[in-house]
C-alpha cells in the first residue's frame, strides 16, 4: 500500500510540475502605467513606483539602440520616467493605447535625434 501511495504521489507531482502553465497575457495600457506611476515626489517610494520605473526602463532598454530617439548620455532612469509621467499626464486621450508605444512616443518627443542630413 505504501508503494502505491508513493507511486501515485510521484505521478501526481509529475503531472502538476510538467504541465504547461497557461497564463493570460494582458497588455499594459497607458492608463494602467499612469496609475503605476503615481507621483512619488512627495512621499517615500513604494512597490508601484518600482513597477513604473521598471516598465519604463524595460521599454527604453529594448529600443535604446535604435534611431528613434537620442537619450542624453548622462540622463538617469528617474529622469526618463519623469518624462514618461509628464507625457501621460499631458495626453489623457491616448491612455487607452498600449503603454510601450506611449513610452516610445514620450521618448521620441523628449529626446529627438539631430537631423543626420546636412544641406
Backbone as a ProteinNet text record, in pm:
[ID]
protein_1_A
[PRIMARY]
XXXXXXXXXXXXXXXXXXXXXXXXXXXXXXXXXXXXXXXXXXXXXXXXXXXXXXXXXXXXXXXXXXXXXXXXXXXXXXXXXXXXXXXXXXXXXXXXXXXXXXXXXXXXXXXXXXXXXXX
[TERTIARY]
82.4	0	86.3	195.2	284.1	348.3	382.8	445.6	347.9	221.4	119.6	100.2	97.2	80.9	198.2	319	437.7	435.2	400.5	394.6	287.2	171.5	62.4	99.5	164.1	208	310.8	405.2	507.5	444	347.9	279.6	202	133.6	58.1	151.2	260.9	358	416.1	442.9	495.2	396.5	268.7	166.1	155.5	162	149.3	271	388.9	510.8	545	502.7	537.6	426.2	312.8	203.9	232.9	188.8	212.3	132.2	194.6	128.9	59.9	-68.1	-142.7	-154.8	-101	-106.8	-172.1	-260.6	-325.8	-236.4	-200.8	-116	-205.5	-180.4	-259.4	-168.2	-205.9	-127.3	-143	-34.1	-37.5	-81.7	-190.1	-240.7	-172.3	-186.6	-135.1	-200.2	-328.8	-399.6	-340.6	-310.8	-251.3	-111.1	-33	101.6	94.3	1	-15.1	-49.5	-134	-170.9	-48.7	32.3	154.6	253.6	249.1	343.7	285.3	208.4	155.3	271.4	247.5	354.3	419.8	548.5	622.2	720.5	701.2	789.2	765.3	641.7	607.8	586.9	631.2	617.7	727.7	750.6	851.7	811.6	907.9	881.6	815.2	731.2	668.7	680.7	616.8	627.3	578	468.9	417.2	518.4	591.7	693.4	799.6	838.6	936.9	884.8	755.2	695.8	694	664.4	662.6	801.6	900	1037.2	1085.6	1057.1	1098.6	1037.4	911.6	845.2	908.9	925.5	983.6	1126.5	1205.2	1344.1	1346.8	1255.5	1249.9	1222.9	1122	1090.3	1206	1261.6	1374	1492	1521.7	1634.9	1616	1492.4	1465.5	1489.6	1451.9	1461	1572.5	1654.1	1756	1858.3	1888.7	1993.1	1938.2	1817.2	1759.4	1782	1737	1748.2	1616.7	1528.6	1400.7	1416.3	1504.6	1527.8	1674.2	1720.6	1861	1865.2	1859.8	1860.6	1997.2	1998.2	2126.7	2205	2333.9	2419.6	2409.4	2403.5	2404	2264.9	2161.3	2026.4	2009	1928.1	1905.4	1771.4	1752.8	1625.4	1511.8	1538.1	1434.6	1393.7	1490.6	1458.7	1375.4	1411.2	1335.4	1193.8	1179.9	1048	964.6	1025	953.1	905	984.8	945.6	820.5	819.1	704.6	582.2	598.9	486.6	425.8	509.6	462.8	384.9	437	370.7	232.8	223.7	95.6	-4.9	42.2	-46.5	-95.2	-9.7	-44.4	-125.5	-137.1	-209.4	-310.6	-410	-508.7	-590.5	-599.2	-675	-607.6	-482.8	-408.7	-395.3	-451.1	-429.3	-488.3	-575.5	-630.6	-534	-430.7	-332.9	-233	-158	-55.9	52	92	188.4	325.9	367.1	500.1	510.6	406.3	404.9	405.1	334.3	330.7	465.5	533.9	668.9	758.5	750.7	831.9	797.2	669.1	627.9	684	678.4	730.3	879.7	952.1	1097.1	1133.1	1059	1083.6	1058.1	950.5	916.5	1019.4	1061.7	1154.1	1298.3	1338.6	1479.6	1493.1	1452.3	1464	1610.9	1635.5	1772.5	1799.6	1923.1	1956.2	1940.5	1897.3	1879.3	2014.5	2022.4	2150.1	2181.1	2080.1	2104.7	2160.1	2255.1	2312.6	2287.6	2270.7	2245.1	2373.4
-120.1	0	125.7	120.5	235.8	264.8	157.5	172.7	236.2	199	255.5	403.6	439.3	579.3	663.4	613.8	686.3	700.2	595.3	598.2	695.7	691.1	781.5	926.4	950.4	1086.7	1135.9	1049.6	1087.1	1117.1	1036.4	1059.2	1190.5	1219.2	1343.4	1463.8	1456.3	1566.2	1585.3	1478	1485.5	1554.9	1523	1586.8	1735.7	1770.9	1910.6	1991.4	1938.8	2013.4	2019.8	1922.5	1917.8	1967.9	2004.3	2052.7	2194.9	2229.9	2366.1	2465.7	2573.8	2678.6	2771.8	2789.1	2879	3013.4	3112.8	3246.7	3339.7	3419.8	3516.7	3639.4	3674.9	3791	3912.3	4010.4	4132.1	4248.2	4321.1	4436.9	4543.9	4613.5	4723	4847.2	4907.6	5027.8	5150.5	5260.6	5386.8	5423.8	5391.7	5422.3	5345.1	5216.6	5136.8	5187.3	5219.6	5271.3	5402.8	5487.9	5615.2	5588.9	5490.2	5454.5	5403	5320.5	5270.2	5382.6	5484.3	5594.7	5710	5678.1	5783.6	5866.6	5991.4	6082.4	6035.7	6018.5	5976.4	6083.9	6205.5	6315.4	6360.2	6344.4	6396.8	6287.4	6166.3	6058.2	5955.2	5867.1	5762.1	5670.3	5617.3	5526.7	5398.6	5338.7	5211.6	5114.5	5000.5	4895.8	4943.1	5018.1	5065.4	5154	5234.7	5319.4	5233.2	5125.7	5034.4	4969	4935.9	4877.6	4979.7	5103.2	5210.4	5228.6	5248.3	5269.8	5147.3	5029	4906.6	4893	4928.2	4920.5	5018.4	5142.6	5246.3	5208.9	5165.1	5126.2	5006.1	4913	4796.4	4835.2	4918.4	4963.6	5044.4	5132.6	5215.7	5128.7	5027.2	4939.7	4863	4825.7	4749.1	4834.5	4961.2	5045.5	5148.9	5143.5	5247	5254.6	5143.2	5142.8	5155	5204.4	5235.4	5384	5431.3	5574.7	5647.7	5588.4	5652.7	5775.9	5769.3	5882.3	5881.7	5996.8	6010.1	6059.2	5964.8	5995.4	6051	6159.5	6213.5	6109.2	6106.6	6005.3	6006.5	6121.2	6130.6	6132	6104.3	6103.1	5977.6	5990.3	5879.4	5812.3	5694.4	5624	5705.6	5772.1	5854.1	5970.2	6032.5	6143.1	6094.9	5981.4	5925.9	5891.9	5837.3	5804.2	5930.5	6036.6	6163.8	6216.2	6198.6	6239.4	6162.2	6032.8	5949.2	5988	6009.1	6050.9	6180.8	6275	6403.9	6382.5	6299.8	6272.2	6210.7	6114.3	6051	6151	6241.9	6343.9	6441.9	6471.9	6569.8	6511.1	6378.1	6313	6210.6	6257.1	6162.5	6092.4	6152	6091.5	5965.5	5942	5826.5	5713.8	5732.1	5635.7	5497.4	5485.6	5354.4	5273.5	5337.3	5270.1	5190.6	5101.8	5022.1	5112.8	5082.7	5165.9	5167.2	5055	5053	5152.8	5164.2	5264.1	5405.3	5427.6	5561.4	5599.5	5503	5529.3	5571.2	5498.9	5531.5	5670	5702.4	5835.1	5944.2	5920.8	6019.3	6040.9	5932.9	5943.4	6011.2	5981.6	6045.7	6195	6232.5	6373.6	6447	6383.1	6448.4	6449.2	6344.1	6329.7	6305.9	6405.6	6386	6377.8	6298	6288.1	6403.9	6451.6	6557.9	6504.7	6591.3	6551.5	6513.1	6392.7	6344.8	6395.1	6452.2	6504.8	6646.3	6675.9	6810.9	6873.7	7003	7074.3	7118
0	0	0	78.4	86.9	-49.2	-120.3	-251.2	-350.6	-347.2	-436.3	-406.8	-278.8	-239.5	-289.7	-275.5	-320.9	-472.7	-542.4	-688.4	-736	-672.7	-710.4	-682.6	-570.1	-536.3	-636.8	-672.5	-770.7	-905.8	-946.6	-1074.7	-1071.8	-962.1	-948	-952.8	-878.8	-881.4	-1021.2	-1090.4	-1226	-1318.3	-1305.1	-1388.3	-1357.5	-1230.2	-1190.5	-1234.4	-1206.6	-1235	-1383	-1459.3	-1600.5	-1691.2	-1636.3	-1720.6	-1765	-1884.8	-1931.7	-1847.7	-1820.2	-1742.7	-1840.2	-1821.2	-1906.3	-1837	-1900.2	-1842.8	-1943.1	-1895.3	-1981.3	-1990.5	-2111	-2131.9	-2146.5	-2065.9	-2070.8	-2106.9	-2209.2	-2246.2	-2139.8	-2113.7	-2017.9	-2093.6	-2048.3	-2114.1	-2055.5	-2126.4	-2074.9	-1943.3	-1929.7	-1805.2	-1687.9	-1710.8	-1603.8	-1570.4	-1672.7	-1646.4	-1569.8	-1607.2	-1534.6	-1388.2	-1365.2	-1227.4	-1151.4	-1218.2	-1155.1	-1126.5	-1211.1	-1199.5	-1118.7	-1016.4	-931.5	-878.7	-858.9	-818.1	-689.6	-695.1	-576.2	-532.4	-579.9	-541.2	-397.4	-349.7	-217.3	-112.4	-141.5	-44.4	-68.5	27.2	5.4	-110.1	-177.3	-288.5	-238.1	-322.3	-287.2	-404.6	-394.2	-495.8	-631.8	-634.9	-762.5	-833.5	-758	-819.3	-886.8	-821.7	-879.6	-1006	-1007.3	-1126.6	-1240.4	-1207.5	-1307.3	-1367.4	-1282	-1329.3	-1406.2	-1355.5	-1422.9	-1561.4	-1575.1	-1705.5	-1802.9	-1758.2	-1844.9	-1883.7	-1788.7	-1816.3	-1911.1	-1893.3	-1981.8	-2125.9	-2146.4	-2283	-2339.3	-2257.1	-2301.4	-2343.2	-2265.6	-2295.2	-2425	-2454.2	-2575.5	-2700.5	-2696.3	-2816.4	-2810	-2706.6	-2686.6	-2799.5	-2860.9	-2962.7	-3104.5	-3115.5	-3246.1	-3270.7	-3380.9	-3410.6	-3387.6	-3306.5	-3279.6	-3191	-3095.4	-3005.3	-2963.9	-2914.4	-2873.7	-2729.4	-2638.7	-2495.3	-2455.9	-2378.8	-2332.3	-2253.3	-2273.4	-2212.6	-2060.9	-2000.7	-1854	-1791.6	-1870	-1812.5	-1726.2	-1623.3	-1530.5	-1560.7	-1504	-1519.7	-1458.5	-1348.2	-1284.1	-1374.4	-1441.5	-1532.2	-1650.1	-1705.7	-1817.7	-1772.3	-1653.3	-1600.1	-1580.3	-1533.7	-1518.3	-1653.7	-1757.7	-1892.8	-1934.6	-1909.5	-1946	-1863.9	-1733.7	-1648.7	-1699.4	-1737.6	-1789.5	-1918.8	-2006.7	-2134.2	-2110.5	-2019.8	-1991	-1934.4	-1851.2	-1793.9	-1899.4	-1996.3	-2099.5	-2214.6	-2220.6	-2330.2	-2278.4	-2200.6	-2146.2	-2255.2	-2371.9	-2481.2	-2537.3	-2500.3	-2550.2	-2447.4	-2328.9	-2220.9	-2247.2	-2345.5	-2380.6	-2467.1	-2518.7	-2604.1	-2521	-2588.1	-2518.9	-2461.2	-2340.2	-2268.9	-2335.2	-2393.3	-2453.7	-2568.6	-2648.4	-2755.7	-2702	-2591.2	-2531.7	-2472	-2413.7	-2361.6	-2477.6	-2588	-2704.5	-2758.1	-2767.7	-2813	-2722	-2592.1	-2496.7	-2515.7	-2537	-2554.3	-2686.4	-2792	-2921.5	-2911.8	-2842.2	-2827.4	-2740	-2633.9	-2538.7	-2586.3	-2656.3	-2695.3	-2846	-2926.2	-3071.6	-3112.1	-3211.9	-3263.9	-3358	-3358	-3453.8	-3596.2	-3683.5	-3822.8	-3880.3	-3935	-3986.3	-4126	-4190.7	-4325.9	-4313.9	-4396.6	-4398.5	-4533.6	-4534.2	-4660.4	-4724
[MASK]
+++++++++++++++++++++++++++++++++++++++++++++++++++++++++++++++++++++++++++++++++++++++++++++++++++++++++++++++++++++++

